């Protein structure tokens, strides 16, 4: 399956903040919205974002961070993401 991303962080990325957004993917192959190419995770803040995938039966946000596929729950557990969820904005 081809992975499609809405946000791609280019190298190098420092002191980045992604907050209070609705990010969505409508392609059936979309399973996440973010991909990095080597950013410094300790300088990334993801807060209060809503991830929406209307064409997925069981939507789950994933991200490719530092070459590792990770889930929203994992990102929240690691402290990189807070207050965000997956769901329909309406």
Secondary structure, 3 states (H helix, E strand, C coil): CCCCCCEEECCCCCCEEEECCEEECCCCCCCEEEEECCCCHHHEEEECCEEECCCCCCCCCEEEECCEEEEHHHHHHCCCEECCEECCCC
